[in-house]
């Protein structure tokens, strides 16, 4: 092998080892991916305490009950694969077939509901805290989809305060997150070993990372930035509910039964130039609910939900997407809207399981940049959920631990 080929191989290996991993979104036949624990519904961004049991559920909208296998990997703070070998972070084994699945019952849309519990007979426990990815494969070993999750140790509890922007130019649209972390004697050289991550409304795509303390007071690390920890306030999420497929309620204007039930939502309007109005929401999440059903996991039906938006057509390569936790904030053809010149509206329809859903519209320009406020607007008064994770890598340590977690609402935002 000549020098040129060796150099290329080393660059390829370096890119493979050190590049940041991204989640793989599922194909259209995989729906309703949720993480749950014994105490709560964790949605699409699970953050669990070390040792807490949890499980993952999803539906396969096919008739042949396909087999799925799972693998779990450990990652560092920047979502690069850690150097730990599997026995160091996992007690037991993975790469086993999911055996807990049930066919839907009394539904127009046939599907199989899968449930993977951790721990189980093969995967006894996760031994260390940190970032993880669980990947699901088919019988041919092809990756179907993957999801990130976080495991934390309850060592420190970061203090969080939500403030209006200190930048006068954005004071009407922005919220700033102030953090205070008490390091304690068990944390060595915290200015170098501690990192924080801030997540707004369970959306890792917009999380703020690589934060260093602005200054210290005694054993407290203080993050009190002007711009570095600021998020656009956004607007309260829109919502609809389809728990009763035979009645037009909760922003459903009309229904019809074809091969499956069709739910037509009221036409939405742009809100960026309208006054802020408080409307309780669940910050982008979704809940599977259905009336007169004993087990919604297999008895809730799928509904074709029709969206429409009163918005002039974009003519410079912009696209509009329906955005929310229901698909992990993914942007793909399934949730992309199209403009109909005859109606003068943007339209889309998606197959979603019965339930209560939050969503909003975002604009993606021709360069792929997302503007979450282009249609909904940004308001400092908006109620948002903020989560802070505290990462720690001790001097000489081989992986990043998560040693603290806390979350607050911006309900009590102050100046």
ABEGO torsion letter per residue (X at the ends): XBAAAAAAAAAAAAAAAABBBBBBBBBAABBGBBBBBAABBAEABBBBBBGBBBBBBBBBBBAAGBBBBBBBBBBBAAGBBBABBAAAABBEBBGBBBABBBBBBGBABBBBBBBBBOBBAABABBABBEBBBBBBBBAAGBBABBBBBBBBBBABBBBBBBBBBABAAAAAABBBBBBBBBAEAABBGAAAABBBBBBBGGBAAABBBGBBBABBBEABBBBBBAAAABBBAEBBBBBBBAABAABBBGGBABBBBBABBBBBBBBBBBAAABBBBBBBBAGGBBBBBBBGBABAAAABBBBBBBBBBBBBBBAAGBBBBBBEAAAGGBBBAAABBBBBAAAGBBBBBBBBBBEBBBBBBBBBBAAGBBBAAAAAEBBAABBBBBBBBBBBBBBGBABBBBABBBBBBAAABBX
